[in-house]
Structures are given as C-alpha cells and as structure tokens.
C-alpha cells in the first residue's frame, strides 16, 4: 500500500504539472482534491490506522509515517500556486523550517515509482469495497456486523488476478469472511441486458426495435462476452450487427439471501444471511464500540486499564463469553464478568446493542 500511494503521488505530480503547463488550474486543483480526499485520507490513512497507532517505532511504523510525510509535503508544494497561504503553513509545519514553500523547487516526477498495474489493482479493490458497502447500506446491515461471503464473477483472468491479489484488503474493509471468484459462465449469477434506446436509435435507425429484441434474447455466454470484450455481434436476418457495452445496461438478478450490484463489467454479490455465529461476533464488536465511547466520554487515557461487569442477558451472554478475550484486548479490560446486574446499580450504563438493552459497569482498575 505504501508503493501504491507513492505511485499515485507521482502520477498526480505528472498530471498537475501538465495541467498547469496547459493553463488549466481547475483541472489541477480537482486532481489534488481527489487524491487527498479519496486516496490519501479515505483509503491510505484509514487502512493504515493500526500501523500509525503501533506501540513500537519499528520499520513498518516508520515506513507509514515517512510515506505520509512525503505525500503531504509534495501536496503542499503542488497546491502552492492555488492555495498559497495554506500551502506555506502546511509546508512549514511539516518541515519545521522558516523557508517558504514558494521558493522550493516544484516537485519532479519519479517515473520509476509509477506502477500502473498496482494502481489498477488498488482502484479495483476500492470499487469492490464501495459496491459491497453500498449493498450493506441497502440491506441496513452495519459494517461492524460480520457477513459470510462475497461472490464475484470474473470476466477474464486479468480481473480475477487483480481482485484476488487485493482480497485481504477488501475483506478487512467490508468485514466479510471470504471472497469467492467464480466464472462468468458458471450460471450462479443470472444476468440480463437492457437496451439503451437513446443510443440504439441513432445507431440503427429503423432497425432499432429488431436490435432491441435481439439484445433482450442474448444468452449468458454472449452477455459474458459483451462484458469481457466490450462488444458482441448479433444476427439481424442474415445481417450482422455489433452491439457495444455502452449501448446497453447489464444487470444481475438478485438470488435468495444475496444482494447483487453492477458497475461496468464488475459484478459483486453479497451474502446477507446473518448466522447465529456471525450475530454473536457482531454483538461483540458493537460492545467494543460502545465501551470505547464510554472511555472517551470519561476522559480515560489510552493506556488506562479497566474492569467490565455486564448484566446477564440470554441474548448477549453467549457472545460476551465467546468473545471475552477479544473484547478485553480491544478495550484494555483486566477483568470481564457477566452476572445479574440492575440497570440502576451504581456506575451502571445501558448500552443499546441493536435493540437490546445491555447493562454494563466500566471502572478504572
């Protein structure tokens, strides 16, 4: 992920330099904004939180900080012509120098650091992640609730390899246990094609209705070819006609217990069945989140050790006992006890865990 963001940074330097040379400051500013918001903040920093928070200043933690420093320093120089005062402040804060960013050398592109293949793989991982999170919102399932499986029909071996190489990042981000790649021709996911009459009309004229009818009759192998190659040939009474992917909308039918999403030639299916095992893990994760919030509210130090006492409830007892080690480790609890506990007991708090009122006492050791 360090190599990816450095590659993207050098691509940004190249694009911003070209835009400014072409007197296109708006295009340059938008490229910087997209990089900082979408890639550096929402992806790189978020995915590396554990590296930044690590206790030991080991090589891995140093790499994360040095990479972030290089990105921010370069961004401060790129935005200097666009946001001069903020750029100067950011540059001086980073370098701890009185030297102005405006007398520094404009960043030069390191072509050897640009890895387009890596950029494509990570972009695909971001796309898959975004689609799965969208399906979670559609099903109203929080990210803290683990789910079992993602299924993706690969249009070709390249796409399959890209996704498999990034599967660990995707699964961690969307909190799903496994990602399964299947063949587009497997028949597990049934797809259909919807004609775009606004594009077919000018292209085929009077034959549009005949073309549209043929499109709706495309079989699964033909649809797979359309996704893979971007076009497919159909027969119009002895006359061939080429249908391009931009002429149609390819949609997948939902299957029981799954939700399906399509973007271009990428299809993602999410198993939204919450088993009792997954439910218990989800409860444990929600408890960790609520206890961490209590720690913050009470102004506890990050290193403060605590004790936890939970009120006994049939709906949560199994989850707390099964994941007691996980909960304790996440919130720095020295002890964790489950017993009958009145909601009005001294120091007691009531946690809303997906509609369940769980009583807990959080106390410093």
VENRABEL-V413088 format. One record per residue. N is the residue number from 1. RES is the residue in one small letter. SS is DSSP state (@ for helix, = for strand, . for the rest). NEAR is the number of other ideal C-beta (glycine too) atoms within 8 Angstrom. Layout:
N,RES,SS,NEAR
N,RES,SS,NEAR
This chain:
1,x,.,9
2,x,@,8
3,x,@,9
4,x,@,12
5,x,@,13
6,x,@,12
7,x,@,14
8,x,@,11
9,x,@,13
10,x,@,13
11,x,@,10
12,x,@,13
13,x,@,13
14,x,@,10
15,x,@,10
16,x,@,12
17,x,@,11
18,x,@,8
19,x,@,12
20,x,@,11
21,x,@,6
22,x,.,7
23,x,.,5
24,x,.,8
25,x,@,10
26,x,@,6
27,x,@,9
28,x,@,14
29,x,@,10
30,x,@,8
31,x,@,12
32,x,@,14
33,x,@,8
34,x,@,9
35,x,@,13
36,x,@,10
37,x,@,9
38,x,@,10
39,x,@,12
40,x,@,14
41,x,@,10
42,x,@,8
43,x,@,11
44,x,@,14
45,x,@,11
46,x,@,8
47,x,@,10
48,x,.,10
49,x,@,8
50,x,@,6
51,x,@,10
52,x,@,10
53,x,@,5
54,x,.,10
55,x,.,2
56,x,.,5
57,x,.,5
58,x,.,7
59,x,@,5
60,x,@,8
61,x,@,12
62,x,@,9
63,x,@,10
64,x,@,12
65,x,@,9
66,x,@,8
67,x,@,12
68,x,@,11
69,x,@,9
70,x,@,10
71,x,@,13
72,x,@,10
73,x,@,11
74,x,@,12
75,x,@,13
76,x,@,13
77,x,@,13
78,x,@,12
79,x,.,12
80,x,.,13
81,x,.,6
82,x,.,10
83,x,.,7
84,x,@,9
85,x,@,6
86,x,@,8
87,x,@,15
88,x,@,12
89,x,@,8
90,x,@,12
91,x,@,15
92,x,@,13
93,x,@,7
94,x,@,10
95,x,@,8
96,x,.,5
97,x,.,5
98,x,.,4
99,x,.,8
100,x,.,9
101,x,@,13
102,x,@,8
103,x,@,5
104,x,.,9
105,x,.,4
106,x,.,6
107,x,.,9
108,x,.,6
109,x,.,9
110,x,.,7
111,x,@,6
112,x,@,4
113,x,@,10
114,x,.,12
115,x,.,9
116,x,@,7
117,x,@,6
118,x,@,10
119,x,@,13
120,x,@,9
121,x,@,11
122,x,@,12
123,x,@,8
124,x,@,13
125,x,@,12
126,x,@,10
127,x,@,10
128,x,@,15
129,x,@,12
130,x,@,8
131,x,@,12
132,x,@,14
133,x,@,11
134,x,@,9
135,x,@,14
136,x,@,13
137,x,@,7
138,x,@,7
139,x,@,9
140,x,.,4
141,x,.,8
142,x,.,7
143,x,.,7
144,x,.,8
145,x,.,12
146,x,.,10
147,x,=,16
148,x,=,10
149,x,=,11
150,x,=,16
151,x,=,14
152,x,=,14
153,x,=,12
154,x,=,12
155,x,.,9
156,x,.,7
157,x,@,6
158,x,@,6
159,x,@,12
160,x,@,10
161,x,@,8
162,x,@,11
163,x,@,16
164,x,@,9
165,x,@,7
166,x,.,13
167,x,@,9
168,x,@,6
169,x,@,11
170,x,@,15
171,x,@,13
172,x,@,8
173,x,@,9
174,x,@,13
175,x,.,10
176,x,=,13
177,x,=,7
178,x,=,8
179,x,=,13
180,x,=,8
181,x,=,9
182,x,=,11
183,x,=,6
184,x,.,10
185,x,.,7
186,x,.,8
187,x,.,6
188,x,.,7
189,x,.,14
190,x,.,8
191,x,=,11
192,x,=,9
193,x,=,13
194,x,=,9
195,x,=,11
196,x,.,10
197,x,@,8
198,x,@,5
199,x,@,9
200,x,@,13
201,x,@,9
202,x,@,5
203,x,@,8
204,x,@,9
205,x,@,7
206,x,@,4
207,x,@,9
208,x,@,12
209,x,@,6
210,x,@,9
211,x,@,15
212,x,@,11
213,x,@,8
214,x,@,12
215,x,@,13
216,x,@,10
217,x,.,6
218,x,.,11
219,x,.,6
220,x,@,9
221,x,@,7
222,x,@,9
223,x,@,14
224,x,@,11
225,x,@,9
226,x,@,16
227,x,@,11
228,x,@,10
229,x,@,7
230,x,.,6
231,x,=,9
232,x,=,11
233,x,=,8
234,x,=,11
235,x,=,9
236,x,=,11
237,x,.,5
238,x,.,4
239,x,=,6
240,x,=,7
241,x,=,12
242,x,=,7
243,x,=,12
244,x,=,7
245,x,@,11
246,x,@,6
247,x,@,11
248,x,=,12
249,x,=,6
250,x,=,14
251,x,=,9
252,x,=,12
253,x,.,9
254,x,.,7
255,x,.,10
256,x,.,4
257,x,.,6
258,x,=,11
259,x,=,10
260,x,=,14
261,x,=,11
262,x,=,9
263,x,=,6
264,x,.,5
265,x,.,9
266,x,=,12
267,x,=,12
268,x,=,13
269,x,=,13
270,x,=,17
271,x,=,11
272,x,.,11
273,x,.,7
274,x,.,9
275,x,.,7
276,x,@,5
277,x,@,6
278,x,@,12
279,x,@,11
280,x,@,12
281,x,@,11
282,x,@,14
283,x,@,14
284,x,@,14
285,x,@,11
286,x,@,13
287,x,@,16
288,x,@,12
289,x,@,9
290,x,@,11
291,x,@,15
292,x,@,10
293,x,@,8
294,x,@,11
295,x,@,12
296,x,@,8
297,x,@,6
298,x,.,7
299,x,.,4
300,x,.,9
301,x,.,4
302,x,.,4
303,x,.,5
304,x,.,10
305,x,.,8
306,x,=,15
307,x,=,13
308,x,=,15
309,x,=,10
310,x,=,14
311,x,=,14
312,x,.,8
313,x,.,8
314,x,@,4
315,x,@,5
316,x,@,13
317,x,@,10
318,x,@,7
319,x,@,13
320,x,@,15
321,x,@,8
322,x,@,8
323,x,.,11
324,x,@,9
325,x,@,6
326,x,@,9
327,x,@,16
328,x,@,13
329,x,@,7
330,x,@,8
331,x,@,12
332,x,.,10
333,x,=,12
334,x,=,8
335,x,=,7
336,x,=,11
337,x,=,8
338,x,=,9
339,x,=,8
340,x,.,5
341,x,.,13
342,x,.,8
343,x,.,9
344,x,.,4
345,x,.,9
346,x,.,4
347,x,.,7
348,x,=,13
349,x,=,9
350,x,=,9
351,x,=,11
352,x,=,7
353,x,=,12
354,x,.,7
355,x,.,4
356,x,=,10
357,x,=,8
358,x,=,12
359,x,=,14
360,x,=,17
361,x,=,13
362,x,=,12
363,x,=,8
364,x,=,7
365,x,.,7
